[in-house]
Amino acid sequence: MNSQQHPKIGIVYLLYYHNEEYIDDVVSSLKKITYPKDRIEFIIVSNPHPEHGSFVHYLESAVVPLSEKEIPRVTILAQKENLGFAGGNNVGAIWAMEHDCKYVFFNNNDGFFAADAIEPLVDTFENDDTIGAAQSLILLHPETELVNCTGNSYHYLGFGFCDEYRSNIKTLSLPKIKDINYASGAALMVRSDLIKKYGMWDDDFFLYHEDLEWSLRLKMAGYRIVMVTDSIFYHKYKFSRSITKFYWMERNRYGVLLMFFRWKTLLLLLPMLLVMELGLIAFALKGGWIKDRIRVYQYWSKLAHWKLWLGKRKKINAIRKVSGKKDIDILQSAATKILFQDQEMQNPLLIYVGNPIMNLYAGIIRHIIKW
């Protein structure tokens, strides 16, 4: 196969944490990439940081001179305001599609791919048109023997977490292609034709749970979401950085529930949601996030915000009407326990009381829900 026969790929690298080491990692991986460099567009979307401002000067001095020489062609899309994870990635995806990229790969700010990571993803798509999105196998870095994510799981109350977090990769027996509940946005490839048909990242999420929403949306349309084991991505992941975005996690969790569950399902979930709410208030008080918790309530107390999310719900229901997907399809594959990704977040009350109750409750409603 000559170079022109390889599908054109757009790699979107969203820059927010202004860290020269992160950029150097990505550049180094692009130098070694085995996919034809002339069939790749490397698109850097630079979101300004509130403290550090723009980082374009470093890109122009360290990355641009290598464009179409040691690495694929580089395009810098500098933004005047921080568009968040969703909005920033969308800017890159739009550029990629306008320049005839068949697939778009979203490369997290603090991660980089193995030299041969692109081919397995492309082959997966080319051989199965029922696949809508494919995630790489994400390993931690520098602890490269440990897993960051083999796909993500969602809890029936809207929480999301990594599968097999910190498991030793040598102890796992993974299929070449693994169907997953939802894909991590850290290392994700999506078909351009599906982006055009069903939409891209939802800007209103800003950050967190946008990958859950997008995966569920594509599932509602009848497509598979998978993890490709032979495509390796290394992630300098820090759980402590994620938990500081407590407001976005919680605000968007409610949004996902509202978008994808029918009213009668939400009514059945309500008792467990209220119990969880009490636990989360206690969690916020203990962790110092009570102001963020109050911000969540303030957000959802406004009618304009309800109208916004109910509009999204209407669009999802239109997709669901065509595909025939049911609430039970989501609930059957949802996790019934909350498994925190970091040991310091483990709570005996959650482990020995909360999780057993949630597990029992899930079993009951799964027998009730037929829609």
N, C-alpha and C positions, 0 to 999 in steps of 0.2 A: 504493500500500500504506500503510494507516494504521499508527500506532505499534504497536498490539496484534498486528498480523500479523507483526511481526518476532520471531524466536525470542529468548527471554530468554537473556542471556549473563552468566555469572559471571566477572569478572576477578579472579584471585587474585594479590595482590601480597605476596610473602614478604619481610618486612623482617628483615635481619640486620646488614648493614653500616649503622651508624647515621650516615647522611650526609644532611643536610638538602637538599643539592643534588639527590640522587637522587629524594627524595620530591617536591620542587618540580617536577622534570622530568615525573614521572608526572601530577601534578595539572594542570600546564600542558597536557599532551596530552589529558587528560580534558575540560578546558574546551573544546577545539577539536574533539572527536570528532564525527563526522557521523552515527554510528549513534544511533538514538533513546535519549536518556539514561535515559528511564523504563523501558527494556528491558535495562538493565545494572545489575548489582550489583557494586560495587567492594568487594572483601573484602581487608582488610589483616590478614595474619597476622604478628604481631610476636614473633619469636624473641628472647629476651634475649641480649645480647652478654656474654661473660665479663668484659670490661673496662668496658664502658659501661652495662651493665644494661639496663633497659627504655627504650624511646624513645617510649612512648605519650603522654607529656606533649606532645611536639611535634606528634604526630598530632592530638591533641585541640584544640590551639590553631591549627594551620595547615590542617588538612584537614577535620575534622568540621564546622566552621561553613559550609563550602561544599556540604555534602551536600544533594542534591535541590534545589540552587539553581543553582550554576555547574557542578557536576559530578554524576554519578550518585549514588545512595544509597550511603553509606559505612558499612561494618560493620568494627569493629576486634575481632579475636580475639587478645587478649594471652595469650601462653603463659608458664607458670611455669618451663619449662626449654627449652633449645635442642633442638628435634626434628629438626634438620638440614633439608636441602633437601627430601628426600622426605617426611618426617613433617609438616613445616610446611605444605607444599603440600597434603597430604592433608587437613589440618584445614580449609583453605579450600575444597577440592573437596567435602567432605562437606556443609559449610554451603550451598554453591551448589546441590547436588543436592536438599537438603532444602527449598530455596526455589524449586524448579521451573525451574532453569536448564537449558536444553536442551544448551548447550555451555559448557565451562569453558576459559577462556584463562589460561595461566600466564605472568605478567609478571615477568621477572627483576628483582631488586633494583636493578641498575645500568643499566636500560634503559627505554625508553618508545616508544610506537607513534606512527606518523603519524596524522593526523586521520581518514583514510579507510581505516585498516588492517583494521577488523573486517569490513566488508561483503564483501570478496573471500574471506575465510575462510569466512564463513557461506554465501555462494553456492556455494562449492566443495563443502561438505558437503551442502547442500540439493539439489544437482544430481547427486550421486554417492554412493550409500549404501555403496559398497565402500571408501570412504576412512575410516580409523579415527582418524587424527591428521594435523593439518596445521600446518606451521611457517611463520611469516612469513619473508620475505627479510630477513636481519639485516645491517645496515650498521654500520660502526664510527662512533663519535662521539667527537670532532668531525670526524674524517676521513670525512665522509659519502659521499665518492666511492669509498671502499674497502669491500670486502666483509668482513664478519666470518664469515658462514656462509650458504651456499646449500643447506644440508642437511649432514649429517655422514656421514663414512665410517668403517667399522670395519675393522680389520685382522684377519686370520684368527687371530692370536694374542691377540685381545681388546682391542687398543688402539683408541681412537677419536680422530678429529680433524676439524676443520672443512674442508669443501670450499670451494675458491676463496678461502682466507684471504688478505686484503690484495690481491686482484685489483681492478682498477678496474672498477666496475660498467658503465661506458660501453663497455668492450671485450668484455663478455660478451653472448652471445645466449641468453637463457633463455626457455624456454616459460612460458606462463602457469601451468601446473601441472607440476611436476617430481617424478617419483618418486625418492625418496631412500632411502639405506641405513638411516638413522635420523634422527629429528628432534631438534633441540636443545631442551632444556628451557627455554631462555631466553625463547622467544616461541612458545608451543605451544598449540594449541587441540585439544581432544579431545571426542568425543561422550559425553554423560552416560550414555546407555544402554549404551555399551561399557564405561565405567568400572564400572557396576553389574554387568555380566556377567563381565568378565574381570579386574576389580581395578584399583586405581589405582597410584600410585607405590609401589614396594616399600620400606617403612620401613627394612628391614635394610641397605639400601645407604647410608643416611644422606646421603651426597652423593657425586657422581661415578659415572658409568656407569648411573645410574638411568634416564636417558632412553634409553640404548642398550637396556637390559633391557626397558623398557616397549614400545619400538618393535618389538623382536624378538618380544615376546609377542603383540602385535597382529598382526604378520605371520604368526606361527604359527597364529593364528586365521583367517587368510585375508584380512586387510584391508591396504589400501595405506597407505603413509606418504608424505606429499607435502610439497613446499615451494610456497607460493603467491607468485608473483613480485610481484603488485600489492599485496600486504600488506607494508608496510614497517615495520620495527622498528629502532630505533637503540640500540646497545649500547656503553656505556663500558667496553669489555672490556680486561682487563689479563692477559696471559699469565702474568706473574710471580706473580700472585695464585693462578693455577690450579696451577702447578707446586709450590707450597708444600704442597699437599694430596696429596703423593706416596703416603702410606700408603693413603688411601682409593682412589686410582686403581688401585693395584696389588692391594689386597685384593679389590676389586670386579671387577677384570679376571678374576681366577681364578674368581670366583663366576659370571660370565657364561658362561665356557667350560664350567664344570661343569653349568650349568643347561641349555644349549642343544645341546651336542654329545653324540652317543652315545659309549659307552666305546671302541668300535673306532676312532672318529674321533680321540678324544683320544690313543689309543695311537699312531696315525699321526703326530699332531702332536708327540708327546713329544720326539723328537730335536731338533726346532727350538725347542721350548719350553725345553729344557735349555741349548741354545746361547744363547738369548736371556737366560736367567737369569744366565749368566756375564757377559754384557754389561751387564745391569741392575745387578749387584753392583758392577762397575767404575764405572758411571754414578753410583751412589749414593755410592760412596767419593769420587769426584771432586767431586760436588755437595754433599756434606755431609749426605746423607740415609740414611746407613748404619743409623742407629738406627731409622728408619722401615722400612727393608728388613727388619731383624730383627723388628720388630713384626708385619710381614706373615707371616713364617714362624711366629712364636709364635701368631698367630691361627689359622692353618691346622693347627697341631699339636694342636689340641684337638678331641676327639671330638664334643663338643656342637655345635661349629660345623659340622662335617661333616654331622651329622644335620640341622641347620637347612637347609643348602643342598641336601642331597639331597631334603629334603621339597619344596623349590621345584622341583627337577628333575622330581620326580614329577608335579607340577601341570602343568608345561610339556609333559611327555610325554602327559598326558591331552588337552591342547588339540591337540597335534600329531596324535594318533591320529584325531581327528575330521576335521582339515583335510587330512591326508596330506602335510604339509610334510616335506621331507627335509633332512639336513645339507648336501647338495650345493647346495640352494637358498640356504643362507647363504653357503657358500664361494664360489659362482660370482660373487656380487656383492661379496665382501669385497676390501679392498685387499691388495696383496701386498708393499707397501713401507711403511716408516714415514716419514712426512713431518712433521717438527716444525713447529709453527706460528710459531716465532720463530727468526730467523737466528742468534741467539747460542747456540741449542741444536744447531745443525748440527754434525755430526761426520764428518770424512772417512772414518773407518773404517766408519761406518754407511752412508754414501752409496756408497762404492766397493767395499765388501766385504759388509757385512751385507745391504743391500737386494737386490743381485743374487742372493745365496744364498737369501734368503727368497722372492724372485720365482720362482727355479728350483724350489724346494721346493714352492711352491704349485701350480705347473704339474704337477708329478709327482702330488701327492695328488689333484688334481682329476680326473686320468685314472683313479685307482684307486677313488675313492669313488663308489659307485652308489646308496648308501642316503641 
